[in-house]
Amino acid sequence: MVRRILLGSQLRRLRESRGITREAAGYSIRASESKISRLELGRVSFKARDVEDLLTLYGVTDSAERESLLGLVREANATGWWHSYGDVLPGWFQTYIGLEGAASLIRIYEVQFVHGLLQTEAYAHAVVSRGMPGATAAEIDRRVALRLERQKVLVSENAPVFHAVLDEAALRRPYGDREVMRGQLEHLIEVSQRPNVQLQVMPFSFGGHAGESGAFTLLRFPESDLQDIVYLEQLTSALYLDKGEEVGQYERAMERLQADCPDAERTRDLLRGLLQLS
């Protein structure tokens, strides 16, 4: 997904530098203006022939530059590991998993429950079971397995920096029995000590705060051509925001949340206190 967005961004820059309209670009590959728009936004797959024709139209004749961009076509069309979970994975969430796996910085605010990248297997099982009361045991197990597979991104060779702010409500709302919650709190204390993870908790005692609009995720990528993205999950779909003004508002909200929360060490103290009460 990220390679698709990156390729689309580069094609847009090449087209604009030549002063070529989307309509003219579409005509050159026997497509509509809207198809060019979708290609440049990375929302549809690419055909090598179309990209070759566009590069010719845009005056890209250097063989090395052409091959580099055509290599992105092959990478963009490659199937991600998550496609093997297509039986339990909504299409709109497949996009997110691809972006999550390519991000260099992930910042999240969560209020309903512990974020998926931080859940234990038992807690994840309780969350999925509660959220899908009609699902079979096999479907629940598949969704939990997908969630655990996603977590490998935090310990991968190119693991992103992960900044998480959890509302205290997410820690006090029980999912599963007492042992499940104790195990989840212990896991958060352990994970929070990883060098690439910064975990903070927004305590009830603070009162109103910058996360008033609800949970959100901010994704940043190592490629300079890619804009930061805000991911907002809904019940049956998701929103992906990439306009600078909108992203900036969420970035400022995250900065205020982080500034207003106890720091990482005091957060661990808070978690230990909750553990004693559980």
C-alpha positions as CSV (number, residue, x, y, z in Angstrom):
1,M,0.0,0.0,0.0
2,V,2.7,2.5,0.9
3,R,4.7,1.6,-2.3
4,R,1.5,2.3,-4.2
5,I,1.1,5.7,-2.6
6,L,4.7,6.5,-3.1
7,L,4.6,5.7,-6.8
8,G,1.4,7.7,-7.3
9,S,3.0,10.7,-5.6
10,Q,6.1,10.5,-7.8
11,L,3.9,10.2,-10.9
12,R,1.9,13.2,-9.9
13,R,5.1,15.3,-9.3
14,L,6.4,14.3,-12.8
15,R,3.1,15.2,-14.4
16,E,2.8,18.5,-12.7
17,S,6.5,19.4,-13.5
18,R,5.6,19.0,-17.2
19,G,2.4,20.9,-17.0
20,I,0.3,18.0,-18.2
21,T,-3.3,17.8,-17.2
22,R,-4.8,14.6,-15.6
23,E,-7.1,14.5,-18.6
24,A,-4.2,14.4,-21.1
25,A,-2.4,11.8,-18.9
26,G,-5.5,9.6,-18.9
27,Y,-5.9,9.9,-22.7
28,S,-2.3,8.5,-23.1
29,I,-3.2,5.3,-21.2
30,R,-6.7,5.0,-22.5
31,A,-8.2,5.9,-19.2
32,S,-10.3,8.7,-17.6
33,E,-9.1,11.7,-15.6
34,S,-10.6,10.1,-12.5
35,K,-8.4,7.0,-13.1
36,I,-5.3,9.2,-13.1
37,S,-6.5,10.8,-9.9
38,R,-6.9,7.4,-8.2
39,L,-3.5,6.2,-9.4
40,E,-1.8,9.3,-8.1
41,L,-3.5,8.8,-4.7
42,G,-2.4,5.2,-4.6
43,R,-6.0,3.9,-4.4
44,V,-5.9,1.5,-7.4
45,S,-3.3,-1.0,-8.6
46,F,-0.8,-0.1,-11.3
47,K,-0.1,-1.8,-14.7
48,A,3.5,-1.7,-15.8
49,R,2.4,-0.8,-19.3
50,D,0.4,2.2,-18.1
51,V,3.4,3.4,-16.0
52,E,5.7,3.0,-18.9
53,D,3.4,5.1,-21.2
54,L,3.1,7.8,-18.5
55,L,6.9,8.0,-18.0
56,T,7.3,8.4,-21.8
57,L,4.7,11.1,-21.8
58,Y,6.4,12.9,-18.9
59,G,9.7,12.8,-20.6
60,V,11.5,10.3,-18.4
61,T,14.0,8.7,-20.7
62,D,16.8,7.8,-18.3
63,S,16.8,4.0,-18.1
64,A,17.9,3.8,-14.4
65,E,15.1,6.2,-13.3
66,R,12.5,4.3,-15.4
67,E,13.6,1.0,-13.9
68,S,13.5,2.4,-10.4
69,L,9.8,3.5,-10.9
70,L,8.9,0.2,-12.6
71,G,10.4,-1.6,-9.7
72,L,7.9,0.2,-7.5
73,V,5.1,-1.1,-9.6
74,R,6.2,-4.7,-8.9
75,E,6.5,-3.9,-5.1
76,A,3.2,-2.0,-5.1
77,N,1.4,-5.0,-6.6
78,A,3.0,-7.6,-4.3
79,T,0.7,-9.4,-1.9
80,G,1.1,-8.6,1.8
81,W,1.2,-11.3,4.4
82,W,-2.1,-10.1,5.8
83,H,-4.0,-11.2,2.6
84,S,-3.9,-14.7,3.9
85,Y,-6.4,-13.5,6.6
86,G,-8.8,-12.2,4.0
87,D,-11.5,-14.5,5.3
88,V,-11.7,-12.4,8.5
89,L,-10.1,-9.1,7.5
90,P,-12.3,-6.3,6.1
91,G,-10.9,-4.7,2.9
92,W,-10.8,-1.2,4.6
93,F,-8.6,-2.6,7.4
94,Q,-6.2,-4.3,4.9
95,T,-5.2,-0.9,3.8
96,Y,-4.4,0.1,7.4
97,I,-2.2,-3.0,8.1
98,G,-0.1,-2.2,5.1
99,L,0.4,1.3,6.2
100,E,1.1,0.3,9.8
101,G,3.7,-2.2,8.7
102,A,5.6,0.5,6.6
103,A,5.4,3.3,9.2
104,S,8.5,4.6,10.9
105,L,6.5,6.4,13.6
106,I,3.1,5.3,15.0
107,R,1.3,7.5,17.5
108,I,-2.0,6.4,19.0
109,Y,-4.7,7.5,21.4
110,E,-7.0,4.8,22.7
111,V,-9.9,5.1,25.1
112,Q,-12.1,2.0,24.7
113,F,-9.5,-0.8,25.2
114,V,-5.8,-1.4,25.1
115,H,-4.5,-0.9,21.6
116,G,-4.2,-4.0,19.4
117,L,-0.4,-3.8,19.1
118,L,-0.2,-4.0,23.0
119,Q,-2.7,-6.7,23.7
120,T,-1.9,-10.1,25.2
121,E,-3.4,-13.1,23.5
122,A,-5.9,-13.7,26.3
123,Y,-7.0,-10.0,26.3
124,A,-7.3,-10.0,22.5
125,H,-9.5,-13.1,22.6
126,A,-11.8,-11.4,25.2
127,V,-12.0,-8.2,23.1
128,V,-12.8,-10.0,19.8
129,S,-15.3,-12.3,21.6
130,R,-17.1,-9.3,23.1
131,G,-17.1,-7.3,19.8
132,M,-18.3,-10.2,17.7
133,P,-20.8,-12.2,19.7
134,G,-22.0,-14.2,16.7
135,A,-18.6,-15.3,15.5
136,T,-17.6,-18.9,15.6
137,A,-14.7,-20.0,17.8
138,A,-12.6,-20.5,14.6
139,E,-13.3,-17.0,13.4
140,I,-12.3,-15.5,16.8
141,D,-9.1,-17.5,16.8
142,R,-8.2,-16.3,13.3
143,R,-8.8,-12.7,14.3
144,V,-6.7,-13.1,17.4
145,A,-3.9,-14.7,15.3
146,L,-4.0,-11.8,12.9
147,R,-3.6,-9.3,15.8
148,L,-0.6,-11.2,17.3
149,E,1.0,-11.3,13.8
150,R,0.6,-7.5,13.6
151,Q,2.4,-7.1,16.8
152,K,5.6,-8.4,15.3
153,V,6.1,-5.0,13.7
154,L,7.2,-3.6,17.0
155,V,10.1,-6.1,17.3
156,S,11.0,-6.3,13.6
157,E,14.4,-5.3,12.2
158,N,13.0,-1.9,11.1
159,A,10.6,-1.5,14.0
160,P,8.9,1.8,14.2
161,V,8.9,4.2,17.1
162,F,5.6,3.7,18.9
163,H,4.0,6.4,21.1
164,A,0.9,5.2,22.8
165,V,-1.5,7.2,25.0
166,L,-4.1,5.1,26.7
167,D,-7.0,6.6,28.6
168,E,-7.3,5.2,32.1
169,A,-10.8,4.0,31.1
170,A,-9.1,1.5,28.7
171,L,-7.3,0.0,31.7
172,R,-10.2,-0.1,34.1
173,R,-12.8,-1.6,31.7
174,P,-12.6,-5.3,32.2
175,Y,-12.2,-7.7,29.2
176,G,-12.0,-11.2,30.4
177,D,-11.6,-12.3,34.0
178,R,-9.3,-11.0,36.7
179,E,-6.3,-13.0,35.5
180,V,-6.7,-11.7,32.0
181,M,-6.6,-8.1,33.2
182,R,-3.6,-8.8,35.5
183,G,-1.8,-10.4,32.6
184,Q,-2.5,-7.4,30.4
185,L,-1.3,-4.9,32.9
186,E,1.9,-6.8,33.5
187,H,2.4,-7.0,29.7
188,L,2.0,-3.2,29.4
189,I,4.7,-2.7,32.1
190,E,7.0,-5.0,30.2
191,V,6.4,-3.6,26.8
192,S,6.7,0.0,28.0
193,Q,10.4,-0.6,28.7
194,R,11.3,-1.4,25.1
195,P,13.5,1.3,23.6
196,N,11.2,2.0,20.7
197,V,8.0,2.2,22.8
198,Q,6.7,5.2,24.8
199,L,3.6,4.4,26.8
200,Q,1.6,7.0,28.7
201,V,-1.7,6.9,30.5
202,M,-4.1,9.8,30.7
203,P,-5.5,9.5,34.2
204,F,-9.0,10.3,35.3
205,S,-7.7,12.9,37.7
206,F,-6.6,15.1,34.8
207,G,-10.2,15.8,33.8
208,G,-11.0,17.0,30.2
209,H,-8.2,16.7,27.7
210,A,-7.2,17.0,24.0
211,G,-8.5,13.5,23.2
212,E,-12.1,14.6,23.4
213,S,-12.8,13.5,19.8
214,G,-12.0,9.8,20.5
215,A,-9.4,7.3,19.4
216,F,-7.1,8.0,16.5
217,T,-3.8,6.9,15.0
218,L,-1.1,9.0,13.3
219,L,1.3,7.3,10.9
220,R,4.6,8.7,9.6
221,F,6.7,7.1,6.9
222,P,10.4,7.0,6.2
223,E,9.8,8.2,2.6
224,S,9.9,12.0,2.4
225,D,7.4,11.9,-0.5
226,L,4.7,10.5,1.8
227,Q,2.4,12.7,3.9
228,D,1.6,11.7,7.4
229,I,-1.8,9.9,7.6
230,V,-4.5,10.0,10.3
231,Y,-6.5,6.8,10.7
232,L,-9.9,6.9,12.2
233,E,-11.7,3.6,12.6
234,Q,-15.5,3.4,12.5
235,L,-17.9,0.5,13.1
236,T,-18.0,-0.6,9.4
237,S,-15.3,1.4,7.7
238,A,-12.4,3.8,8.3
239,L,-11.3,7.3,7.3
240,Y,-7.8,8.0,6.1
241,L,-6.9,11.7,6.3
242,D,-3.8,13.1,4.6
243,K,-4.6,16.8,4.1
244,G,-2.0,18.9,5.9
245,E,-4.4,21.0,7.9
246,E,-6.4,18.0,9.2
247,V,-3.3,16.0,10.0
248,G,-1.9,19.0,11.8
249,Q,-4.9,19.3,14.1
250,Y,-4.4,15.7,15.2
251,E,-0.7,16.1,15.6
252,R,-1.3,19.0,17.9
253,A,-3.9,17.0,19.9
254,M,-1.4,14.2,20.3
255,E,1.4,16.6,21.4
256,R,-1.0,18.0,24.1
257,L,-2.0,14.6,25.2
258,Q,1.7,13.6,25.6
259,A,2.6,16.8,27.4
260,D,-0.4,16.5,29.8
261,C,0.1,12.8,30.7
262,P,2.5,11.5,33.3
263,D,5.8,10.5,31.8
264,A,6.8,6.9,31.1
265,E,8.1,6.1,34.5
266,R,5.2,7.6,36.4
267,T,2.9,5.7,33.9
268,R,4.6,2.5,35.0
269,D,3.9,3.4,38.6
270,L,0.3,4.0,37.7
271,L,0.1,0.6,36.0
272,R,1.7,-1.1,39.1
273,G,-0.9,0.6,41.2
274,L,-3.7,-0.7,39.1
275,L,-2.1,-4.1,39.2
276,Q,-2.2,-4.2,43.0
277,L,-5.9,-3.3,42.9
278,S,-6.8,-6.0,40.3
